[in-house]
Amino acid sequence: MAITIVATVGSATANSYVTEVEQIAYMATHLNASTWTSITGSTCTETEKAAMVEATRELTALAWQGTRTDETQVLSWPRAWVSNPDSPNFAYNYYLSTVVPQRVKDATMELAFRFIKAGTTDIAALDPNLGVINKTVDVLSTTFQPYQRPTGLGRFPSVMRFIRPLLDLASFMTPLVRG
């Protein structure tokens, strides 16, 4: 089945934050992008389109600042009342509620590239060797490190640097209960 990228902002049928043309333009300026085959033209391969849709799904599942602008929109963006960390004007530092910020688009394109670069490895799955320092097979001895590597999108600092200022950090905090 052919994938059709729908990047209409606020649509009830959208499946991507970026168009194929935006993705191709981004990849054309990306170093070491040889695994992304579409760097000219206006259409991506089916695998690349699937990566764009999957990247959008991963980002849509996050807890963002603000609220969705329309109850019928399927994706998390556009949003109202989200501070624009790049705005030099403190009086009007909110994103318009009719746009997907460039930070979200860049994160989508970068994550789609990471999906393609990983090949058949499911990078959305938890790493089975997470925290393992030493593993002996014969007498079965496994040593775990006390500090664990980041999981989820935290494993991709190139993606997180775009979206970290837009996330609702309160949703990641553990509530303090006093007894």
Order of alpha helices (4+ residues) and beta strands (2+ residues): alpha-alpha-beta-beta-alpha-beta-beta-alpha
